[in-house]
């Protein structure tokens, strides 16, 4: 069941902080007042997972510049997360924590838990500063997600959060045209934006 538009389910997880190299606790309220990208992934020591985590890490400065932060979560323990960060070359400079959900409680709350496998699907949730889920993307394990699309969505969600009377059309990036919903353009959006502008 889609969670978009709903309050994000609360969570409190043990985690490994690769920056401080210590175990910690993370909870949803830690991110109040900012955007949170909550990324579930199937497991440490797999194949697609480190590529996704590394790709997001490569964009972390851009993500944080948008007033957002990242928490990645799997059903591994925080001990496993530590070893994963220490041995996987792609994670040697990881700048955000890995949350531990060994019982699957949080993955279940977000609808991404695979009961027969005891793992989470690739679920990515964008939670706005008010704690509302504004976007979700869920994939089965064999295919990784696109960090550039995540960044584009974050830019758009930040824009509409700050400009609630505007909306962002398909493919929107900063500097491109936005729309102001109203009866004057209902049924004739093509008079204010062209397909070339949308695809450019």
Backbone torsions as a table, in degrees:
resi	resn	phi	psi	omega
1	UNK	NA	130.3	-176.6
2	UNK	-65.6	139.9	179.7
3	UNK	-102.5	-3.4	-178.3
4	UNK	-58.0	132.6	179.7
5	UNK	91.3	-6.9	-179.0
6	UNK	-104.1	161.8	172.9
7	UNK	-62.0	136.0	178.5
8	UNK	-66.3	133.0	177.2
9	UNK	-59.2	136.3	178.4
10	UNK	-65.0	152.2	173.8
11	UNK	-152.8	156.1	170.4
12	UNK	-143.5	120.5	-171.9
13	UNK	-131.9	146.0	165.1
14	UNK	-71.2	150.4	-175.9
15	UNK	-149.9	163.5	171.0
16	UNK	-110.0	125.8	177.5
17	UNK	-98.1	106.5	-175.6
18	UNK	-74.4	-16.1	178.3
19	UNK	-77.1	-50.3	179.4
20	UNK	-84.9	-10.3	-177.4
21	UNK	55.3	51.9	-179.0
22	UNK	-148.5	160.2	173.8
23	UNK	-82.6	146.3	-177.4
24	UNK	-149.8	-179.6	173.9
25	UNK	-120.2	135.8	177.0
26	UNK	-123.1	142.6	176.8
27	UNK	-141.3	161.8	-176.3
28	UNK	-57.3	-39.7	-176.7
29	UNK	-63.8	-18.9	176.3
30	UNK	-61.4	-23.6	-174.1
31	UNK	-106.8	11.8	-179.2
32	UNK	-58.5	138.4	177.6
33	UNK	86.8	1.9	176.1
34	UNK	-139.4	166.9	173.1
35	UNK	-75.5	141.4	174.7
36	UNK	-123.0	130.4	170.2
37	UNK	-99.4	108.8	-179.8
38	UNK	-100.5	112.0	-174.3
39	UNK	-113.1	112.3	171.6
40	UNK	-87.3	142.9	175.4
41	UNK	-140.0	154.9	-171.9
42	UNK	-62.5	-50.4	-173.2
43	UNK	-168.7	152.1	168.7
44	UNK	-65.8	159.8	174.4
45	UNK	59.0	32.6	173.1
46	UNK	-108.7	-155.3	-166.9
47	UNK	-116.5	-49.0	177.2
48	UNK	-77.1	-34.6	-173.3
49	UNK	-55.4	-49.3	-179.7
50	UNK	-65.0	-27.9	178.3
51	UNK	-68.1	-39.6	178.2
52	UNK	-66.8	-47.3	-178.6
53	UNK	-61.4	-43.0	-179.9
54	UNK	-65.9	-37.3	179.6
55	UNK	-65.1	-43.3	177.3
56	UNK	-65.4	-41.3	179.4
57	UNK	-60.4	-36.0	179.6
58	UNK	-65.3	-22.4	-179.4
59	UNK	-107.1	9.7	-171.3
60	UNK	-62.0	-35.4	179.4
61	UNK	-65.4	-40.1	177.0
62	UNK	-66.3	-39.3	179.2
63	UNK	-64.1	-46.0	-179.4
64	UNK	-68.5	-30.0	176.6
65	UNK	-64.1	-21.1	177.4
66	UNK	-87.8	4.3	-178.5
67	UNK	79.7	29.0	-177.8
68	UNK	-122.7	163.1	173.0
69	UNK	-140.0	173.2	-173.5
70	UNK	-128.8	139.1	168.7
71	UNK	-133.1	123.4	176.0
72	UNK	-101.5	141.5	-174.4
73	UNK	-136.8	135.0	169.5
74	UNK	-136.9	177.1	-179.4
75	UNK	-85.6	7.7	174.1
76	UNK	-74.6	165.6	175.1
77	UNK	-82.5	165.9	177.0
78	UNK	-67.0	-24.1	175.6
79	UNK	-67.9	-43.6	177.2
80	UNK	-62.6	-40.8	178.7
81	UNK	-58.3	-42.0	-179.9
82	UNK	-60.5	-48.8	-179.2
83	UNK	-64.3	-40.1	177.4
84	UNK	-55.6	-47.8	179.9
85	UNK	-65.7	-32.2	-176.7
86	UNK	-77.6	-29.3	-174.4
87	UNK	-106.7	-22.9	-177.7
88	UNK	-84.0	115.0	-177.7
89	UNK	-56.0	-34.0	-178.8
90	UNK	-65.8	-18.2	-175.2
91	UNK	-107.3	13.6	-172.9
92	UNK	-64.8	-22.9	179.8
93	UNK	-120.3	33.3	-177.2
94	UNK	-61.6	135.5	-173.2
95	UNK	-117.0	12.1	176.5
96	UNK	-140.7	157.2	-173.6
97	UNK	-75.8	157.7	173.3
98	UNK	-112.0	117.4	-178.9
99	UNK	-85.8	145.3	-177.7
100	UNK	-105.9	124.3	-178.4
101	UNK	-129.5	57.7	-171.8
102	UNK	-63.6	-23.3	177.4
103	UNK	-87.2	-11.4	-178.1
104	UNK	77.5	8.5	-176.7
105	UNK	-60.1	-45.5	-178.2
106	UNK	-72.7	-40.9	177.4
107	UNK	-60.8	-38.2	176.4
108	UNK	-64.0	-43.3	-178.3
109	UNK	-60.8	-30.1	179.9
110	UNK	-97.3	4.6	173.1
111	UNK	75.0	22.7	-176.5
112	UNK	-117.2	6.5	-176.4
113	UNK	-78.9	133.5	175.9
114	UNK	-99.4	101.7	-171.9
115	UNK	-58.1	-45.2	-174.6
116	UNK	-70.5	-19.3	-178.9
117	UNK	-104.8	-18.9	-175.6
118	UNK	69.3	25.4	-177.3
119	UNK	-127.4	165.5	174.8
120	UNK	-98.4	146.0	169.2
121	UNK	-72.4	172.5	175.5
122	UNK	-77.8	89.4	-179.8
123	UNK	-109.6	127.2	179.0
124	UNK	-122.6	124.8	-176.4
125	UNK	-122.5	130.1	172.0
126	UNK	-100.7	120.6	-177.9
127	UNK	-111.6	126.7	-175.5
128	UNK	-81.4	173.7	-176.3
129	UNK	-60.8	-16.0	177.4
130	UNK	-91.9	3.7	179.0
131	UNK	82.5	17.3	179.6
132	UNK	-99.5	134.0	175.2
133	UNK	-75.2	118.3	-178.1
134	UNK	-105.8	-13.9	178.7
135	UNK	-154.7	144.5	172.9
136	UNK	-144.4	146.1	177.0
137	UNK	-139.6	126.5	-177.4
138	UNK	-128.7	125.7	178.7
139	UNK	-124.9	151.4	168.4
140	UNK	-70.3	158.9	-169.4
141	UNK	-55.9	-33.2	-170.3
142	UNK	-67.4	-16.1	-175.1
143	UNK	-120.4	131.6	180.0
144	UNK	-84.9	162.3	-178.6
145	UNK	-89.9	166.8	-175.2
146	UNK	-103.9	112.6	-177.1
147	UNK	-68.5	-28.4	178.2
148	UNK	-67.7	-35.2	176.1
149	UNK	-70.0	-36.7	174.5
150	UNK	-58.8	-47.3	-179.0
151	UNK	-62.4	-41.3	178.3
152	UNK	-61.3	-44.3	179.6
153	UNK	-64.7	-41.0	177.8
154	UNK	-60.3	-43.5	178.3
155	UNK	-59.8	-42.6	-179.2
156	UNK	-69.1	-43.2	179.7
157	UNK	-66.5	-36.1	175.3
158	UNK	-63.3	-42.7	-179.1
159	UNK	-61.7	-49.3	-176.6
160	UNK	-72.7	-24.3	174.8
161	UNK	-65.7	-37.3	-179.6
162	UNK	-87.1	-17.3	-179.9
163	UNK	-131.3	72.8	-172.0
164	UNK	-66.0	-10.0	178.0
165	UNK	-93.5	4.6	179.7
166	UNK	-121.1	159.0	175.4
167	UNK	-130.5	155.8	-178.0
168	UNK	-105.3	119.7	178.9
169	UNK	-71.0	175.8	179.8
170	UNK	-52.4	141.1	175.8
171	UNK	67.6	12.1	-174.8
172	UNK	-59.9	138.6	170.7
173	UNK	-133.8	158.4	179.0
174	UNK	-52.4	135.5	-178.4
175	UNK	95.7	-16.5	178.2
176	UNK	-86.4	168.5	-175.3
177	UNK	-68.5	136.2	170.6
178	UNK	-107.1	174.1	-179.6
179	UNK	-123.2	147.7	173.6
180	UNK	-110.7	106.2	-178.0
181	UNK	-58.5	141.6	178.1
182	UNK	177.2	165.8	-177.9
183	UNK	-63.6	-21.3	-177.7
184	UNK	-71.1	-23.1	179.2
185	UNK	-115.2	-0.8	178.5
186	UNK	-60.2	125.7	179.8
187	UNK	81.5	-2.2	179.1
188	UNK	-144.3	42.5	177.8
189	UNK	-58.1	-32.8	-179.5
190	UNK	-64.1	-9.0	176.2
191	UNK	-85.2	-13.9	-179.2
192	UNK	-114.9	-14.1	175.6
193	UNK	-147.5	136.6	-178.0
194	UNK	-98.7	163.2	177.2
195	UNK	-63.9	-32.3	177.0
196	UNK	-65.0	-39.3	177.6
197	UNK	-67.0	-37.8	179.4
198	UNK	-65.4	-41.1	-175.3
199	UNK	-88.1	-11.0	-175.8
200	UNK	-69.7	NA	NA
